Amino acid sequence: MAAALCGLECVLCVGCSRWAWKRLAYVGAYDSEAWPQATAEELEPAPRVCRVVLAIYEDDLANPNYAPAGGYRMDSSGVVKRVPYDQIPHGRCPPYLIYVDREHKEVVLAVRGLNLVRESDYKVLLDNRLGQQMFDGGFVHHGLLRAATWLLNREADTLLDLWLELGSEYKLVFAGHSLGSGIAALMTIVVVNHRDQFGGIPRSQIRCYAIAPARCMSLNLAVKYADVINSVILQANLSQDDFLPRTPTPLEYIFGSIFCLPCILCLVCMRDTFIPEKRKLKDPRRLYVPGRIYHIVERKFCRCGRYPPEVRTAIPVDGRFEHIVLSCSTTSDHAIVWIEREAQKALDLLKDMVPKTAPPEQKMSRNLSLEQEHKNALERAVTLDIPHAVVAATGDHGEVTGAAPSQGQEGTTSSNASKSSGRTKWDELVDKLFTRNESGNLVLKKDMNTADG
């Protein structure tokens, strides 16, 4: 009996030691080690967008107080509107900025990240329950969707007027950091599904850059919109990168317990050890990082000092940053100042590695490979039986995962009615994706999946 207990104790000790080693020795870079390297052309907007988000913190761009290395590199005359907290009623969303980048032909709407001393930002985060908000065949964060809809109701006309005035060659770019990244990503989905409200802007002219993104949408939506949404994640520390894209714990729990964040991460880490990957993928309510992921890796395991940053990119389906790494520096890589600096450093290195003028055939080949990668990810999601996953259709890739024609027609009818009051009501357009059951709750329309396919 004693020998059996001793053997059981040894097995338990070995099992716990193995678990601890795998957790403590796991490096965030392992998740992206098989991904291809990003090109300079793909990464080029990332540091530029970071600087636009940083500019929200400035009262006057001509006399900046928090300028990054090299300055903002922005034309202060291009700032159309900067909206601080005191101009946002009831704290419906964080401060934001509308900027026209004439050099790169972009109209940018940027949203700042969470302010830890602002109660209104916490209200946006806490306005959610697991599985509360269905949207476009999946689940999203309820508070972030409400903030995105409110912001579109307020600024969609401004964005449309700018785009029509500047010309159709301009891109419409939504950007955000942390809390703002979720709002920007969900605004992008709403606009993509109702492009008729933006003068019929092509899907290829809409982009979103989510910096240090929050988990705000279910896996099928994260893959479906990977051709327009790009997430940028930094790993500058030895083992752990930004904690926010990794933890599946709902945002309202994370920031509601910010003063005990290490405890929450440890408990989630232990819990997820016993949850099979297949079970996670089958849960349609589980939220993920949106879109294509760009992983900036600067530190490597068991190597001293910093290395030139590498940028890897992919549209992962399974193993989508599910590992929580226990580390004493889980929050430092979340700062947008660090992300801007490392992204710019990585971009400069990539530019030095390629010829000054890339052959047109090479650019075309890379564009085709990005389209094929998106289609492969959609097919992979269907193969893994991800709830509500859609299959890539044949034809123009820009329309593969867009709104169905019937939705566009419904949006046109809605716009005619809503514009009688002079403005498009984006909350009404969002409701077009749903119907209400007998209890009065929003449920997904039955024909949505068929239309999307």
Contacts in CASP RR format, 6 or more apart in sequence:
PFRMAT RR
TARGET T0000
AUTHOR 0000-0000-0000
METHOD contacts of the structure
MODEL  1
MAAALCGLECVLCVGCSRWAWKRLAYVGAYDSEAWPQATAEELEPAPRVC
RVVLAIYEDDLANPNYAPAGGYRMDSSGVVKRVPYDQIPHGRCPPYLIYV
DREHKEVVLAVRGLNLVRESDYKVLLDNRLGQQMFDGGFVHHGLLRAATW
LLNREADTLLDLWLELGSEYKLVFAGHSLGSGIAALMTIVVVNHRDQFGG
IPRSQIRCYAIAPARCMSLNLAVKYADVINSVILQANLSQDDFLPRTPTP
LEYIFGSIFCLPCILCLVCMRDTFIPEKRKLKDPRRLYVPGRIYHIVERK
FCRCGRYPPEVRTAIPVDGRFEHIVLSCSTTSDHAIVWIEREAQKALDLL
KDMVPKTAPPEQKMSRNLSLEQEHKNALERAVTLDIPHAVVAATGDHGEV
TGAAPSQGQEGTTSSNASKSSGRTKWDELVDKLFTRNESGNLVLKKDMNT
ADG
19 273 0 8 1.000
23 269 0 8 1.000
23 273 0 8 1.000
23 325 0 8 1.000
23 326 0 8 1.000
24 326 0 8 1.000
25 239 0 8 1.000
25 301 0 8 1.000
26 239 0 8 1.000
26 323 0 8 1.000
26 325 0 8 1.000
27 238 0 8 1.000
27 239 0 8 1.000
27 300 0 8 1.000
27 301 0 8 1.000
27 325 0 8 1.000
28 235 0 8 1.000
28 239 0 8 1.000
28 240 0 8 1.000
28 241 0 8 1.000
28 323 0 8 1.000
28 325 0 8 1.000
29 235 0 8 1.000
29 241 0 8 1.000
29 295 0 8 1.000
29 297 0 8 1.000
29 299 0 8 1.000
29 300 0 8 1.000
29 301 0 8 1.000
30 323 0 8 1.000
31 295 0 8 1.000
31 316 0 8 1.000
31 319 0 8 1.000
31 321 0 8 1.000
31 323 0 8 1.000
32 293 0 8 1.000
32 295 0 8 1.000
32 297 0 8 1.000
32 312 0 8 1.000
32 314 0 8 1.000
33 312 0 8 1.000
35 295 0 8 1.000
35 312 0 8 1.000
35 313 0 8 1.000
35 314 0 8 1.000
35 316 0 8 1.000
36 312 0 8 1.000
36 313 0 8 1.000
36 314 0 8 1.000
37 310 0 8 1.000
37 311 0 8 1.000
37 312 0 8 1.000
37 313 0 8 1.000
38 294 0 8 1.000
38 311 0 8 1.000
38 312 0 8 1.000
38 313 0 8 1.000
38 350 0 8 1.000
39 350 0 8 1.000
39 354 0 8 1.000
39 366 0 8 1.000
40 347 0 8 1.000
40 350 0 8 1.000
40 351 0 8 1.000
40 353 0 8 1.000
40 354 0 8 1.000
41 358 0 8 1.000
41 363 0 8 1.000
41 366 0 8 1.000
42 294 0 8 1.000
42 313 0 8 1.000
42 366 0 8 1.000
42 370 0 8 1.000
43 294 0 8 1.000
43 311 0 8 1.000
43 343 0 8 1.000
43 346 0 8 1.000
43 347 0 8 1.000
43 350 0 8 1.000
44 347 0 8 1.000
45 104 0 8 1.000
45 173 0 8 1.000
45 207 0 8 1.000
45 209 0 8 1.000
46 209 0 8 1.000
46 211 0 8 1.000
46 230 0 8 1.000
46 232 0 8 1.000
46 294 0 8 1.000
46 343 0 8 1.000
46 347 0 8 1.000
47 340 0 8 1.000
47 343 0 8 1.000
47 344 0 8 1.000
47 347 0 8 1.000
48 73 0 8 1.000
48 101 0 8 1.000
48 104 0 8 1.000
49 108 0 8 1.000
49 110 0 8 1.000
49 173 0 8 1.000
49 175 0 8 1.000
49 176 0 8 1.000
49 209 0 8 1.000
49 211 0 8 1.000
50 68 0 8 1.000
50 177 0 8 1.000
50 211 0 8 1.000
50 232 0 8 1.000
50 336 0 8 1.000
50 339 0 8 1.000
50 340 0 8 1.000
50 343 0 8 1.000
51 68 0 8 1.000
51 71 0 8 1.000
51 72 0 8 1.000
51 73 0 8 1.000
51 74 0 8 1.000
51 340 0 8 1.000
52 74 0 8 1.000
52 97 0 8 1.000
52 99 0 8 1.000
52 101 0 8 1.000
52 108 0 8 1.000
52 110 0 8 1.000
52 175 0 8 1.000
53 97 0 8 1.000
53 110 0 8 1.000
53 111 0 8 1.000
53 112 0 8 1.000
53 113 0 8 1.000
53 175 0 8 1.000
53 176 0 8 1.000
53 177 0 8 1.000
53 211 0 8 1.000
53 336 0 8 1.000
54 66 0 8 1.000
54 68 0 8 1.000
54 72 0 8 1.000
54 336 0 8 1.000
54 337 0 8 1.000
54 340 0 8 1.000
55 61 0 8 1.000
55 64 0 8 1.000
55 72 0 8 1.000
55 74 0 8 1.000
55 79 0 8 1.000
55 82 0 8 1.000
55 97 0 8 1.000
55 99 0 8 1.000
55 110 0 8 1.000
56 82 0 8 1.000
56 95 0 8 1.000
56 96 0 8 1.000
56 97 0 8 1.000
56 110 0 8 1.000
56 111 0 8 1.000
56 112 0 8 1.000
57 66 0 8 1.000
57 112 0 8 1.000
58 64 0 8 1.000
58 65 0 8 1.000
58 66 0 8 1.000
58 72 0 8 1.000
59 65 0 8 1.000
60 76 0 8 1.000
61 72 0 8 1.000
61 74 0 8 1.000
61 76 0 8 1.000
61 79 0 8 1.000
62 76 0 8 1.000
64 71 0 8 1.000
64 72 0 8 1.000
68 337 0 8 1.000
68 340 0 8 1.000
68 341 0 8 1.000
69 341 0 8 1.000
69 344 0 8 1.000
74 99 0 8 1.000
74 101 0 8 1.000
75 101 0 8 1.000
75 102 0 8 1.000
75 103 0 8 1.000
78 99 0 8 1.000
78 100 0 8 1.000
78 101 0 8 1.000
78 102 0 8 1.000
79 97 0 8 1.000
79 98 0 8 1.000
79 99 0 8 1.000
80 98 0 8 1.000
80 99 0 8 1.000
80 100 0 8 1.000
80 158 0 8 1.000
80 162 0 8 1.000
81 97 0 8 1.000
81 98 0 8 1.000
81 155 0 8 1.000
81 158 0 8 1.000
82 95 0 8 1.000
82 96 0 8 1.000
82 97 0 8 1.000
82 98 0 8 1.000
83 95 0 8 1.000
83 96 0 8 1.000
83 97 0 8 1.000
84 95 0 8 1.000
85 91 0 8 1.000
85 94 0 8 1.000
85 95 0 8 1.000
85 115 0 8 1.000
85 118 0 8 1.000
85 120 0 8 1.000
88 94 0 8 1.000
88 95 0 8 1.000
88 120 0 8 1.000
90 120 0 8 1.000
91 120 0 8 1.000
91 121 0 8 1.000
91 123 0 8 1.000
91 124 0 8 1.000
92 120 0 8 1.000
92 124 0 8 1.000
92 146 0 8 1.000
92 147 0 8 1.000
92 150 0 8 1.000
92 151 0 8 1.000
93 111 0 8 1.000
93 124 0 8 1.000
93 147 0 8 1.000
93 148 0 8 1.000
93 150 0 8 1.000
93 151 0 8 1.000
93 180 0 8 1.000
93 183 0 8 1.000
94 111 0 8 1.000
94 112 0 8 1.000
94 113 0 8 1.000
94 114 0 8 1.000
94 115 0 8 1.000
94 118 0 8 1.000
94 121 0 8 1.000
94 124 0 8 1.000
94 179 0 8 1.000
94 180 0 8 1.000
94 183 0 8 1.000
95 111 0 8 1.000
95 112 0 8 1.000
96 109 0 8 1.000
96 110 0 8 1.000
96 111 0 8 1.000
96 112 0 8 1.000
96 151 0 8 1.000
96 155 0 8 1.000
97 108 0 8 1.000
97 109 0 8 1.000
97 110 0 8 1.000
98 107 0 8 1.000
98 108 0 8 1.000
98 109 0 8 1.000
98 110 0 8 1.000
98 155 0 8 1.000
98 158 0 8 1.000
98 159 0 8 1.000
98 162 0 8 1.000
99 107 0 8 1.000
99 108 0 8 1.000
99 110 0 8 1.000
100 106 0 8 1.000
100 107 0 8 1.000
100 108 0 8 1.000
100 162 0 8 1.000
100 166 0 8 1.000
101 107 0 8 1.000
101 108 0 8 1.000
102 166 0 8 1.000
105 166 0 8 1.000
105 169 0 8 1.000
105 170 0 8 1.000
105 171 0 8 1.000
106 170 0 8 1.000
106 171 0 8 1.000
106 172 0 8 1.000
106 173 0 8 1.000
107 159 0 8 1.000
107 162 0 8 1.000
107 163 0 8 1.000
107 166 0 8 1.000
107 170 0 8 1.000
107 171 0 8 1.000
107 172 0 8 1.000
107 173 0 8 1.000
108 173 0 8 1.000
108 174 0 8 1.000
108 175 0 8 1.000
109 151 0 8 1.000
109 155 0 8 1.000
109 159 0 8 1.000
109 173 0 8 1.000
109 174 0 8 1.000
109 175 0 8 1.000
109 184 0 8 1.000
109 187 0 8 1.000
110 174 0 8 1.000
110 175 0 8 1.000
110 176 0 8 1.000
110 184 0 8 1.000
111 151 0 8 1.000
111 174 0 8 1.000
111 175 0 8 1.000
111 176 0 8 1.000
111 177 0 8 1.000
111 179 0 8 1.000
111 180 0 8 1.000
111 181 0 8 1.000
111 183 0 8 1.000
111 184 0 8 1.000
112 176 0 8 1.000
112 177 0 8 1.000
112 179 0 8 1.000
112 180 0 8 1.000
113 121 0 8 1.000
113 176 0 8 1.000
113 177 0 8 1.000
113 178 0 8 1.000
113 179 0 8 1.000
113 180 0 8 1.000
113 181 0 8 1.000
113 336 0 8 1.000
114 121 0 8 1.000
114 125 0 8 1.000
114 178 0 8 1.000
114 179 0 8 1.000
114 180 0 8 1.000
114 255 0 8 1.000
115 121 0 8 1.000
116 258 0 8 1.000
121 179 0 8 1.000
122 255 0 8 1.000
122 256 0 8 1.000
124 143 0 8 1.000
124 144 0 8 1.000
124 146 0 8 1.000
124 147 0 8 1.000
124 179 0 8 1.000
125 143 0 8 1.000
125 179 0 8 1.000
125 251 0 8 1.000
125 252 0 8 1.000
125 255 0 8 1.000
125 256 0 8 1.000
126 252 0 8 1.000
126 255 0 8 1.000
126 256 0 8 1.000
127 142 0 8 1.000
127 143 0 8 1.000
127 146 0 8 1.000
127 252 0 8 1.000
128 141 0 8 1.000
128 142 0 8 1.000
128 143 0 8 1.000
128 144 0 8 1.000
128 250 0 8 1.000
128 251 0 8 1.000
128 252 0 8 1.000
129 142 0 8 1.000
130 250 0 8 1.000
130 285 0 8 1.000
131 139 0 8 1.000
131 285 0 8 1.000
132 142 0 8 1.000
133 139 0 8 1.000
133 140 0 8 1.000
133 141 0 8 1.000
133 142 0 8 1.000
133 143 0 8 1.000
133 145 0 8 1.000
133 442 0 8 1.000
134 140 0 8 1.000
134 434 0 8 1.000
134 442 0 8 1.000
134 443 0 8 1.000
134 444 0 8 1.000
135 145 0 8 1.000
135 186 0 8 1.000
135 189 0 8 1.000
135 217 0 8 1.000
135 221 0 8 1.000
135 430 0 8 1.000
135 433 0 8 1.000
136 189 0 8 1.000
136 193 0 8 1.000
136 221 0 8 1.000
136 433 0 8 1.000
136 448 0 8 1.000
137 220 0 8 1.000
137 221 0 8 1.000
137 388 0 8 1.000
137 433 0 8 1.000
137 444 0 8 1.000
137 448 0 8 1.000
137 449 0 8 1.000
137 452 0 8 1.000
138 217 0 8 1.000
138 218 0 8 1.000
138 220 0 8 1.000
138 221 0 8 1.000
138 284 0 8 1.000
138 387 0 8 1.000
138 388 0 8 1.000
138 444 0 8 1.000
139 217 0 8 1.000
139 218 0 8 1.000
139 221 0 8 1.000
139 284 0 8 1.000
139 285 0 8 1.000
139 287 0 8 1.000
140 186 0 8 1.000
140 216 0 8 1.000
140 217 0 8 1.000
140 218 0 8 1.000
140 221 0 8 1.000
140 287 0 8 1.000
141 182 0 8 1.000
141 186 0 8 1.000
141 214 0 8 1.000
141 215 0 8 1.000
141 216 0 8 1.000
141 217 0 8 1.000
141 251 0 8 1.000
141 287 0 8 1.000
144 179 0 8 1.000
144 182 0 8 1.000
144 183 0 8 1.000
144 186 0 8 1.000
144 214 0 8 1.000
144 216 0 8 1.000
145 186 0 8 1.000
145 430 0 8 1.000
147 183 0 8 1.000
148 182 0 8 1.000
148 183 0 8 1.000
148 184 0 8 1.000
148 186 0 8 1.000
148 187 0 8 1.000
148 190 0 8 1.000
149 190 0 8 1.000
149 426 0 8 1.000
149 427 0 8 1.000
149 430 0 8 1.000
151 183 0 8 1.000
151 187 0 8 1.000
152 187 0 8 1.000
152 190 0 8 1.000
152 191 0 8 1.000
152 426 0 8 1.000
153 423 0 8 1.000
153 424 0 8 1.000
153 425 0 8 1.000
153 426 0 8 1.000
153 427 0 8 1.000
156 197 0 8 1.000
156 198 0 8 1.000
156 424 0 8 1.000
156 426 0 8 1.000
157 423 0 8 1.000
157 424 0 8 1.000
159 172 0 8 1.000
159 198 0 8 1.000
160 197 0 8 1.000
160 198 0 8 1.000
160 199 0 8 1.000
162 170 0 8 1.000
163 170 0 8 1.000
163 172 0 8 1.000
163 198 0 8 1.000
163 199 0 8 1.000
163 201 0 8 1.000
164 199 0 8 1.000
168 201 0 8 1.000
168 202 0 8 1.000
168 205 0 8 1.000
170 205 0 8 1.000
171 205 0 8 1.000
171 206 0 8 1.000
171 207 0 8 1.000
172 191 0 8 1.000
172 198 0 8 1.000
172 201 0 8 1.000
172 205 0 8 1.000
172 206 0 8 1.000
172 207 0 8 1.000
173 206 0 8 1.000
173 207 0 8 1.000
173 208 0 8 1.000
173 209 0 8 1.000
174 184 0 8 1.000
174 185 0 8 1.000
174 187 0 8 1.000
174 188 0 8 1.000
174 191 0 8 1.000
174 206 0 8 1.000
174 207 0 8 1.000
174 208 0 8 1.000
174 209 0 8 1.000
175 184 0 8 1.000
175 208 0 8 1.000
175 209 0 8 1.000
175 210 0 8 1.000
175 211 0 8 1.000
176 182 0 8 1.000
176 183 0 8 1.000
176 184 0 8 1.000
176 209 0 8 1.000
176 210 0 8 1.000
176 211 0 8 1.000
177 211 0 8 1.000
177 212 0 8 1.000
177 336 0 8 1.000
177 339 0 8 1.000
178 211 0 8 1.000
178 212 0 8 1.000
178 213 0 8 1.000
178 214 0 8 1.000
178 244 0 8 1.000
178 334 0 8 1.000
178 336 0 8 1.000
179 214 0 8 1.000
180 214 0 8 1.000
181 210 0 8 1.000
181 211 0 8 1.000
181 212 0 8 1.000
181 213 0 8 1.000
181 214 0 8 1.000
181 216 0 8 1.000
181 231 0 8 1.000
181 290 0 8 1.000
182 210 0 8 1.000
182 213 0 8 1.000
182 214 0 8 1.000
182 216 0 8 1.000
182 290 0 8 1.000
184 208 0 8 1.000
184 209 0 8 1.000
184 210 0 8 1.000
185 208 0 8 1.000
185 210 0 8 1.000
185 213 0 8 1.000
185 216 0 8 1.000
185 217 0 8 1.000
185 225 0 8 1.000
185 229 0 8 1.000
185 290 0 8 1.000
185 291 0 8 1.000
186 216 0 8 1.000
186 217 0 8 1.000
187 208 0 8 1.000
188 206 0 8 1.000
188 207 0 8 1.000
188 208 0 8 1.000
188 225 0 8 1.000
188 228 0 8 1.000
188 229 0 8 1.000
189 217 0 8 1.000
189 221 0 8 1.000
189 225 0 8 1.000
189 229 0 8 1.000
190 426 0 8 1.000
190 429 0 8 1.000
190 430 0 8 1.000
191 197 0 8 1.000
191 198 0 8 1.000
191 206 0 8 1.000
192 203 0 8 1.000
192 206 0 8 1.000
192 225 0 8 1.000
192 228 0 8 1.000
192 402 0 8 1.000
192 403 0 8 1.000
193 402 0 8 1.000
193 403 0 8 1.000
193 407 0 8 1.000
193 429 0 8 1.000
193 433 0 8 1.000
194 403 0 8 1.000
194 407 0 8 1.000
194 408 0 8 1.000
194 411 0 8 1.000
194 426 0 8 1.000
194 429 0 8 1.000
195 201 0 8 1.000
195 202 0 8 1.000
195 203 0 8 1.000
195 206 0 8 1.000
195 403 0 8 1.000
196 408 0 8 1.000
196 411 0 8 1.000
196 412 0 8 1.000
196 415 0 8 1.000
197 411 0 8 1.000
197 415 0 8 1.000
197 424 0 8 1.000
197 426 0 8 1.000
197 429 0 8 1.000
202 398 0 8 1.000
203 227 0 8 1.000
203 228 0 8 1.000
203 398 0 8 1.000
203 399 0 8 1.000
203 402 0 8 1.000
204 398 0 8 1.000
206 228 0 8 1.000
207 228 0 8 1.000
207 230 0 8 1.000
208 228 0 8 1.000
208 229 0 8 1.000
208 230 0 8 1.000
208 290 0 8 1.000
209 230 0 8 1.000
209 232 0 8 1.000
210 229 0 8 1.000
210 230 0 8 1.000
210 231 0 8 1.000
210 232 0 8 1.000
210 289 0 8 1.000
210 290 0 8 1.000
210 291 0 8 1.000
211 232 0 8 1.000
211 336 0 8 1.000
211 339 0 8 1.000
212 232 0 8 1.000
212 233 0 8 1.000
212 234 0 8 1.000
212 242 0 8 1.000
212 244 0 8 1.000
212 245 0 8 1.000
212 333 0 8 1.000
212 334 0 8 1.000
212 336 0 8 1.000
212 339 0 8 1.000
213 231 0 8 1.000
213 232 0 8 1.000
213 233 0 8 1.000
213 244 0 8 1.000
213 245 0 8 1.000
213 289 0 8 1.000
213 290 0 8 1.000
214 244 0 8 1.000
214 245 0 8 1.000
214 251 0 8 1.000
215 244 0 8 1.000
215 245 0 8 1.000
215 247 0 8 1.000
215 248 0 8 1.000
215 251 0 8 1.000
215 287 0 8 1.000
215 288 0 8 1.000
215 289 0 8 1.000
216 287 0 8 1.000
216 290 0 8 1.000
217 287 0 8 1.000
217 288 0 8 1.000
217 290 0 8 1.000
218 284 0 8 1.000
218 285 0 8 1.000
218 286 0 8 1.000
218 287 0 8 1.000
218 288 0 8 1.000
218 387 0 8 1.000
218 388 0 8 1.000
219 281 0 8 1.000
219 286 0 8 1.000
219 288 0 8 1.000
219 317 0 8 1.000
219 320 0 8 1.000
219 381 0 8 1.000
219 386 0 8 1.000
219 389 0 8 1.000
220 284 0 8 1.000
220 381 0 8 1.000
220 386 0 8 1.000
220 387 0 8 1.000
220 388 0 8 1.000
220 389 0 8 1.000
220 390 0 8 1.000
221 290 0 8 1.000
222 229 0 8 1.000
222 288 0 8 1.000
222 289 0 8 1.000
222 290 0 8 1.000
222 291 0 8 1.000
222 320 0 8 1.000
223 291 0 8 1.000
223 315 0 8 1.000
223 317 0 8 1.000
223 377 0 8 1.000
223 378 0 8 1.000
223 380 0 8 1.000
223 381 0 8 1.000
223 386 0 8 1.000
223 389 0 8 1.000
224 378 0 8 1.000
224 389 0 8 1.000
224 390 0 8 1.000
224 401 0 8 1.000
224 452 0 8 1.000
225 290 0 8 1.000
225 291 0 8 1.000
225 401 0 8 1.000
226 291 0 8 1.000
226 292 0 8 1.000
226 315 0 8 1.000
226 374 0 8 1.000
226 377 0 8 1.000
227 292 0 8 1.000
227 370 0 8 1.000
227 371 0 8 1.000
227 374 0 8 1.000
227 397 0 8 1.000
227 398 0 8 1.000
227 400 0 8 1.000
227 401 0 8 1.000
229 290 0 8 1.000
229 291 0 8 1.000
229 292 0 8 1.000
230 291 0 8 1.000
230 292 0 8 1.000
230 293 0 8 1.000
230 294 0 8 1.000
231 245 0 8 1.000
231 289 0 8 1.000
231 290 0 8 1.000
231 291 0 8 1.000
231 292 0 8 1.000
231 293 0 8 1.000
231 294 0 8 1.000
232 294 0 8 1.000
232 296 0 8 1.000
232 339 0 8 1.000
232 343 0 8 1.000
233 241 0 8 1.000
233 242 0 8 1.000
233 245 0 8 1.000
233 289 0 8 1.000
233 293 0 8 1.000
233 294 0 8 1.000
233 295 0 8 1.000
233 296 0 8 1.000
233 321 0 8 1.000
233 333 0 8 1.000
234 241 0 8 1.000
234 242 0 8 1.000
234 296 0 8 1.000
234 298 0 8 1.000
234 333 0 8 1.000
234 338 0 8 1.000
234 339 0 8 1.000
234 342 0 8 1.000
234 343 0 8 1.000
235 241 0 8 1.000
235 242 0 8 1.000
235 295 0 8 1.000
235 296 0 8 1.000
235 297 0 8 1.000
235 298 0 8 1.000
235 299 0 8 1.000
235 333 0 8 1.000
236 296 0 8 1.000
236 298 0 8 1.000
236 299 0 8 1.000
236 306 0 8 1.000
236 309 0 8 1.000
236 332 0 8 1.000
236 333 0 8 1.000
236 338 0 8 1.000
236 342 0 8 1.000
237 299 0 8 1.000
237 327 0 8 1.000
237 329 0 8 1.000
237 332 0 8 1.000
237 333 0 8 1.000
238 299 0 8 1.000
238 301 0 8 1.000
238 327 0 8 1.000
238 329 0 8 1.000
239 299 0 8 1.000
239 301 0 8 1.000
239 325 0 8 1.000
239 327 0 8 1.000
240 325 0 8 1.000
240 326 0 8 1.000
240 327 0 8 1.000
240 329 0 8 1.000
240 330 0 8 1.000
240 333 0 8 1.000
241 295 0 8 1.000
241 297 0 8 1.000
241 333 0 8 1.000
242 333 0 8 1.000
242 334 0 8 1.000
243 261 0 8 1.000
243 265 0 8 1.000
243 324 0 8 1.000
243 330 0 8 1.000
243 331 0 8 1.000
243 333 0 8 1.000
243 334 0 8 1.000
244 254 0 8 1.000
244 334 0 8 1.000
245 289 0 8 1.000
245 321 0 8 1.000
246 321 0 8 1.000
246 322 0 8 1.000
246 323 0 8 1.000
246 324 0 8 1.000
246 325 0 8 1.000
247 254 0 8 1.000
247 264 0 8 1.000
247 265 0 8 1.000
247 268 0 8 1.000
247 324 0 8 1.000
248 268 0 8 1.000
248 272 0 8 1.000
248 280 0 8 1.000
248 286 0 8 1.000
248 287 0 8 1.000
248 322 0 8 1.000
249 264 0 8 1.000
249 265 0 8 1.000
249 268 0 8 1.000
250 287 0 8 1.000
253 264 0 8 1.000
254 261 0 8 1.000
254 264 0 8 1.000
257 263 0 8 1.000
257 264 0 8 1.000
261 330 0 8 1.000
261 331 0 8 1.000
262 330 0 8 1.000
265 324 0 8 1.000
265 326 0 8 1.000
265 330 0 8 1.000
266 326 0 8 1.000
268 324 0 8 1.000
269 324 0 8 1.000
269 326 0 8 1.000
272 280 0 8 1.000
272 322 0 8 1.000
272 324 0 8 1.000
277 318 0 8 1.000
277 319 0 8 1.000
277 322 0 8 1.000
280 286 0 8 1.000
280 322 0 8 1.000
281 318 0 8 1.000
281 384 0 8 1.000
281 385 0 8 1.000
281 386 0 8 1.000
282 385 0 8 1.000
282 387 0 8 1.000
283 387 0 8 1.000
284 387 0 8 1.000
284 388 0 8 1.000
288 320 0 8 1.000
289 320 0 8 1.000
289 321 0 8 1.000
291 315 0 8 1.000
292 313 0 8 1.000
292 314 0 8 1.000
292 315 0 8 1.000
292 374 0 8 1.000
293 313 0 8 1.000
293 314 0 8 1.000
293 315 0 8 1.000
293 316 0 8 1.000
293 320 0 8 1.000
293 321 0 8 1.000
294 311 0 8 1.000
294 312 0 8 1.000
294 313 0 8 1.000
295 311 0 8 1.000
295 312 0 8 1.000
295 313 0 8 1.000
296 309 0 8 1.000
296 310 0 8 1.000
296 311 0 8 1.000
296 339 0 8 1.000
296 342 0 8 1.000
296 343 0 8 1.000
296 346 0 8 1.000
297 309 0 8 1.000
297 310 0 8 1.000
297 311 0 8 1.000
297 312 0 8 1.000
298 306 0 8 1.000
298 307 0 8 1.000
298 308 0 8 1.000
298 309 0 8 1.000
298 310 0 8 1.000
298 342 0 8 1.000
299 305 0 8 1.000
299 306 0 8 1.000
299 307 0 8 1.000
300 307 0 8 1.000
308 345 0 8 1.000
308 346 0 8 1.000
308 349 0 8 1.000
309 342 0 8 1.000
309 345 0 8 1.000
309 346 0 8 1.000
309 349 0 8 1.000
310 346 0 8 1.000
311 343 0 8 1.000
311 346 0 8 1.000
311 350 0 8 1.000
314 373 0 8 1.000
315 373 0 8 1.000
315 374 0 8 1.000
315 376 0 8 1.000
315 377 0 8 1.000
316 377 0 8 1.000
317 377 0 8 1.000
317 380 0 8 1.000
317 381 0 8 1.000
317 384 0 8 1.000
317 386 0 8 1.000
318 380 0 8 1.000
318 384 0 8 1.000
332 338 0 8 1.000
333 339 0 8 1.000
371 397 0 8 1.000
374 392 0 8 1.000
374 397 0 8 1.000
374 400 0 8 1.000
375 392 0 8 1.000
375 397 0 8 1.000
375 400 0 8 1.000
378 389 0 8 1.000
378 390 0 8 1.000
378 391 0 8 1.000
378 392 0 8 1.000
378 400 0 8 1.000
378 401 0 8 1.000
379 391 0 8 1.000
379 392 0 8 1.000
381 389 0 8 1.000
382 389 0 8 1.000
382 390 0 8 1.000
382 391 0 8 1.000
388 449 0 8 1.000
390 401 0 8 1.000
390 449 0 8 1.000
390 452 0 8 1.000
390 453 0 8 1.000
391 453 0 8 1.000
392 400 0 8 1.000
392 401 0 8 1.000
393 399 0 8 1.000
393 400 0 8 1.000
393 453 0 8 1.000
401 452 0 8 1.000
402 452 0 8 1.000
404 448 0 8 1.000
404 451 0 8 1.000
404 452 0 8 1.000
405 451 0 8 1.000
406 447 0 8 1.000
406 451 0 8 1.000
407 432 0 8 1.000
407 433 0 8 1.000
407 451 0 8 1.000
410 432 0 8 1.000
411 429 0 8 1.000
411 432 0 8 1.000
414 425 0 8 1.000
414 428 0 8 1.000
414 429 0 8 1.000
414 432 0 8 1.000
415 424 0 8 1.000
418 424 0 8 1.000
418 425 0 8 1.000
418 428 0 8 1.000
431 442 0 8 1.000
433 444 0 8 1.000
433 445 0 8 1.000
433 448 0 8 1.000
434 442 0 8 1.000
434 443 0 8 1.000
434 444 0 8 1.000
434 445 0 8 1.000
435 442 0 8 1.000
435 443 0 8 1.000
435 445 0 8 1.000
436 442 0 8 1.000
436 443 0 8 1.000
437 443 0 8 1.000
END
